[in-house]
Amino acid sequence: MVWPRRKIQLVASSAAPGIGGVRAVLKGIQLDFSEVEPTKEDLSQEFAGDWIELPFELNPNSGPDKFSPVTELVYWPEKHEHDYWREKALAQGIEQQSVQSLIHSLFEDELIIWVSEPTVLIEERPLLAHILNEAGFEPTVLWPTVDGRWQCERKQGLHWLIPESWLEGLMEKSSLGRESAWDEGKEKASWVVRENRIDFYRSQDGQKFAGHLPRWPKLSEEQTAAQNIAMCIDLGVSWLDISLALSSIWKNIRMADNLRWNINDFGWNAGACGEELSAPSIEHMEDWWAR
């Protein structure tokens, strides 16, 4: 006899805070689960004691209107309506645990980076996740979409990127995962917002200039965007990878970088419009493409 693979019965109100993120994580890690409202006791089904020995088509607990057999029950905390379901699980010998316990076990060995909000999106994904993924870090990311849904994208990298607000009021985020490279106590990369650009500095050996970017297109997102970019610097992402990952943002605003036009003695370089240029003809041009 082969015991069925792990399947969770999630007993939680559809309005419970954080439930959307829990669903997204379970789907992202491909952990099979079903969900039931704790107050809808009339939808419950008694599992036959020999259900595991029956063929699927003869199993009284299978079908579109039936709850399929589960290996464990996960319940939301401090809800009296859950008592009925917990008693059923106990009578059937089904393992049960709180949602806090489940989340602890899922993230026990993970490196978690807690992302401040509001989330800046680029190509419908969080900015921080976009840069790290383009740089080859391949983090797993959980985020709320613009329409209020939650999405989890599972990757093979070391880090999980999780919004700070997800578990607010449910459990302490500091108790999750193992110590990350993103240590709140260490010196951080910094940035300075100037008139036409943002300068970034590394924290190693004082403040070393890392690079600069044009001002963020949406000023309301600029502070969060700069914070995300500085976080990437601290995590060891090269400035070349950062600039390449963000190059598409300004492609409709600036047609090229470091491009000078010798027309009417005016042009611009890296976004600095109105720069006066020399008009004399070019006497020599090196065949750089033949190197």
C-alpha positions as CSV (number, residue, x, y, z in Angstrom):
1,M,0.0,0.0,0.0
2,V,1.3,3.4,-1.0
3,W,0.4,6.4,1.2
4,P,-1.0,9.3,-0.8
5,R,1.2,12.4,-1.4
6,R,0.8,15.3,0.9
7,K,-2.5,17.2,0.5
8,I,-3.7,20.0,2.8
9,Q,-7.2,20.9,3.8
10,L,-7.1,24.6,4.5
11,V,-9.8,25.7,6.9
12,A,-10.0,29.5,6.7
13,S,-12.3,32.3,5.9
14,S,-11.9,33.7,2.4
15,A,-11.6,37.2,4.0
16,A,-8.9,36.2,6.5
17,P,-6.0,38.7,6.3
18,G,-3.0,37.0,4.6
19,I,-5.0,34.1,3.1
20,G,-4.3,35.3,-0.5
21,G,-0.6,35.1,0.1
22,V,-0.9,31.6,1.7
23,R,-2.8,30.3,-1.3
24,A,-0.2,31.8,-3.7
25,V,2.7,30.2,-1.8
26,L,1.1,26.8,-1.7
27,K,0.4,27.0,-5.5
28,G,4.0,28.4,-6.1
29,I,5.6,25.5,-4.4
30,Q,3.1,23.1,-5.9
31,L,1.8,21.8,-2.6
32,D,-1.6,20.3,-3.2
33,F,-4.4,21.8,-1.1
34,S,-8.2,22.3,-0.9
35,E,-10.0,25.0,0.9
36,V,-13.2,25.3,2.9
37,E,-15.0,28.1,4.8
38,P,-15.0,27.2,8.5
39,T,-18.7,28.1,8.9
40,K,-20.0,25.8,6.1
41,E,-20.3,22.7,8.1
42,D,-23.1,21.3,5.8
43,L,-20.5,20.9,3.0
44,S,-18.5,18.4,5.1
45,Q,-18.0,14.8,4.1
46,E,-17.2,11.8,6.3
47,F,-14.2,9.9,5.0
48,A,-14.8,6.1,4.8
49,G,-12.3,4.2,6.9
50,D,-11.1,2.2,3.9
51,W,-11.1,5.0,1.3
52,I,-7.4,4.6,0.6
53,E,-7.9,1.0,-0.6
54,L,-10.7,1.9,-3.1
55,P,-10.2,2.6,-6.8
56,F,-10.6,6.3,-7.5
57,E,-13.8,5.9,-9.5
58,L,-15.4,4.0,-6.6
59,N,-14.1,6.4,-3.9
60,P,-17.1,8.0,-2.2
61,N,-14.9,11.0,-1.3
62,S,-13.9,11.8,-4.9
63,G,-15.7,13.8,-7.5
64,P,-16.4,17.5,-8.3
65,D,-18.8,18.0,-5.4
66,K,-16.9,16.0,-2.8
67,F,-13.8,16.8,-0.7
68,S,-11.0,14.5,-1.7
69,P,-9.0,12.8,1.0
70,V,-6.3,14.9,2.7
71,T,-3.2,14.1,4.7
72,E,-3.4,17.1,7.1
73,L,-5.6,19.9,8.1
74,V,-4.4,23.5,8.5
75,Y,-6.6,25.9,10.4
76,W,-6.6,29.7,10.9
77,P,-6.0,30.7,14.5
78,E,-8.5,31.8,17.2
79,K,-11.7,30.8,15.3
80,H,-14.3,28.7,17.2
81,E,-15.8,27.5,13.9
82,H,-12.6,25.5,13.4
83,D,-13.3,23.2,16.3
84,Y,-15.7,21.1,14.2
85,W,-13.2,20.5,11.5
86,R,-10.4,19.8,14.0
87,E,-12.6,17.2,15.8
88,K,-13.3,15.5,12.4
89,A,-9.6,15.4,11.6
90,L,-8.8,14.0,15.0
91,A,-11.4,11.3,14.6
92,Q,-10.0,10.3,11.2
93,G,-6.4,10.3,12.4
94,I,-5.5,13.2,10.2
95,E,-2.6,15.4,11.2
96,Q,-3.5,19.0,12.0
97,Q,-1.6,22.2,12.6
98,S,-2.1,26.0,12.6
99,V,-1.3,28.1,9.6
100,Q,1.5,29.7,11.6
101,S,3.1,26.3,12.1
102,L,2.7,25.5,8.4
103,I,4.4,28.8,7.4
104,H,7.2,28.2,9.9
105,S,7.9,24.8,8.4
106,L,7.7,26.0,4.8
107,F,10.3,28.8,5.4
108,E,12.4,27.0,8.0
109,D,15.5,26.8,5.8
110,E,14.9,29.7,3.4
111,L,16.8,33.0,3.1
112,I,14.1,35.7,3.3
113,I,14.4,39.3,2.2
114,W,11.5,41.4,3.5
115,V,10.4,43.9,0.9
116,S,9.0,47.3,2.0
117,E,5.9,48.6,0.3
118,P,4.4,50.1,-1.8
119,T,5.8,47.7,-4.4
120,V,7.3,49.1,-7.5
121,L,6.4,47.0,-10.5
122,I,8.3,46.6,-13.8
123,E,6.9,44.4,-16.5
124,E,4.2,43.3,-14.0
125,R,6.8,42.0,-11.5
126,P,8.4,43.6,-8.5
127,L,11.4,45.8,-9.4
128,L,13.7,44.0,-6.9
129,A,12.8,40.6,-8.2
130,H,13.2,41.8,-11.8
131,I,16.8,43.1,-11.2
132,L,17.9,40.0,-9.3
133,N,16.4,37.7,-11.8
134,E,18.1,39.5,-14.7
135,A,21.4,39.3,-12.8
136,G,21.1,35.5,-12.4
137,F,20.1,35.4,-8.8
138,E,16.7,33.8,-9.6
139,P,14.8,34.6,-6.3
140,T,11.4,33.2,-5.5
141,V,9.0,36.1,-5.1
142,L,5.6,36.7,-3.5
143,W,3.8,39.9,-4.4
144,P,0.3,41.5,-4.6
145,T,-0.8,42.3,-8.1
146,V,-2.4,45.6,-9.1
147,D,-5.8,44.1,-9.0
148,G,-5.4,42.9,-5.4
149,R,-4.6,39.2,-6.1
150,W,-1.5,37.5,-4.8
151,Q,1.1,35.7,-7.0
152,C,4.1,33.5,-6.2
153,E,6.8,32.8,-8.7
154,R,9.1,29.9,-7.7
155,K,12.7,30.0,-8.9
156,Q,15.8,28.1,-8.1
157,G,17.8,30.8,-6.3
158,L,18.6,31.1,-2.6
159,H,16.3,34.0,-1.7
160,W,12.6,34.5,-1.1
161,L,11.3,38.1,-1.6
162,I,8.3,38.6,0.6
163,P,6.3,41.9,1.3
164,E,6.5,43.1,4.8
165,S,2.7,43.4,5.1
166,W,1.8,39.8,4.2
167,L,1.9,38.3,7.8
168,E,1.0,41.5,9.6
169,G,-1.2,40.6,12.6
170,L,-0.7,36.9,12.0
171,M,2.8,36.1,13.2
172,E,6.2,37.7,13.7
173,K,8.2,37.8,10.5
174,S,11.5,37.9,12.5
175,S,10.9,34.3,13.5
176,L,10.8,33.0,9.9
177,G,13.7,31.5,7.9
178,R,17.4,31.6,8.6
179,E,19.7,34.6,8.6
180,S,19.9,36.2,5.3
181,A,22.7,38.1,3.5
182,W,20.4,41.1,3.9
183,D,21.4,42.0,7.5
184,E,19.6,44.9,8.9
185,G,22.5,45.7,11.2
186,K,25.2,46.3,8.5
187,E,26.1,49.4,6.7
188,K,24.0,49.9,3.5
189,A,24.5,51.3,0.1
190,S,23.2,54.9,-0.3
191,W,22.0,57.2,-2.9
192,V,21.7,61.0,-3.6
193,V,18.9,62.4,-5.7
194,R,20.2,65.2,-7.9
195,E,18.4,67.4,-10.4
196,N,18.6,65.1,-13.4
197,R,20.0,61.8,-12.0
198,I,20.3,59.6,-8.9
199,D,23.9,58.7,-7.8
200,F,24.5,55.4,-6.0
201,Y,27.3,54.7,-3.6
202,R,28.7,51.4,-2.2
203,S,29.2,51.1,1.5
204,Q,32.6,49.2,1.4
205,D,35.6,51.3,2.4
206,G,33.6,54.4,2.9
207,Q,31.2,55.6,0.2
208,K,32.4,54.5,-3.2
209,F,30.6,55.7,-6.3
210,A,28.8,52.8,-8.0
211,G,26.9,54.5,-10.8
212,H,24.0,56.8,-11.7
213,L,20.6,56.5,-13.3
214,P,18.2,59.1,-14.6
215,R,15.5,60.3,-12.3
216,W,12.7,57.7,-11.9
217,P,9.8,58.2,-14.4
218,K,7.2,58.2,-11.5
219,L,8.3,60.5,-8.7
220,S,5.9,58.8,-6.3
221,E,7.9,55.5,-6.8
222,E,11.4,57.1,-6.7
223,Q,12.2,56.5,-3.0
224,T,11.2,52.9,-3.1
225,A,12.9,52.2,-6.4
226,A,16.2,53.7,-5.2
227,Q,15.9,51.6,-2.0
228,N,15.5,48.4,-4.1
229,I,18.4,49.3,-6.3
230,A,20.6,50.0,-3.2
231,M,19.5,46.6,-1.8
232,C,20.7,44.9,-5.0
233,I,24.1,46.6,-4.6
234,D,24.4,45.3,-1.1
235,L,23.5,41.8,-2.3
236,G,26.5,41.9,-4.7
237,V,24.7,42.7,-8.0
238,S,27.1,44.4,-10.4
239,W,26.3,47.9,-11.6
240,L,26.4,46.6,-15.2
241,D,23.7,44.1,-14.4
242,I,21.6,46.7,-12.6
243,S,21.8,49.2,-15.5
244,L,21.0,46.5,-18.1
245,A,18.0,45.3,-16.2
246,L,16.6,48.8,-16.0
247,S,17.5,50.0,-19.5
248,S,14.0,49.2,-20.8
249,I,12.4,51.8,-18.5
250,W,13.8,54.8,-20.3
251,K,13.7,53.4,-23.8
252,N,10.6,55.4,-24.7
253,I,11.9,58.5,-22.9
254,R,15.4,58.6,-24.2
255,M,16.2,57.1,-27.6
256,A,19.9,56.4,-26.8
257,D,22.5,56.8,-24.2
258,N,25.8,58.8,-24.8
259,L,24.5,59.8,-28.2
260,R,25.6,63.2,-29.6
261,W,24.1,64.9,-32.6
262,N,26.1,67.4,-34.6
263,I,23.1,69.3,-35.9
264,N,22.9,73.0,-35.2
265,D,25.6,72.7,-32.6
266,F,23.1,71.3,-30.1
267,G,22.7,67.8,-28.7
268,W,22.5,65.9,-25.5
269,N,24.4,63.2,-23.7
270,A,22.8,60.8,-21.3
271,G,19.8,62.9,-21.0
272,A,21.5,66.3,-20.6
273,C,19.6,68.4,-23.2
274,G,20.9,71.5,-24.8
275,E,24.6,70.7,-24.6
276,E,26.6,72.8,-27.0
277,L,28.9,70.7,-29.3
278,S,31.7,71.5,-31.6
279,A,30.7,71.8,-35.3
280,P,34.0,71.3,-37.2
281,S,34.2,68.3,-39.4
282,I,35.8,65.1,-38.0
283,E,39.3,64.6,-39.3
284,H,39.9,61.1,-38.1
285,M,37.7,58.3,-37.0
286,E,39.1,55.0,-35.6
287,D,37.8,51.8,-37.1
288,W,36.8,50.5,-33.7
289,W,34.7,47.7,-35.1
290,A,37.8,46.3,-36.8
291,R,39.6,45.7,-33.5
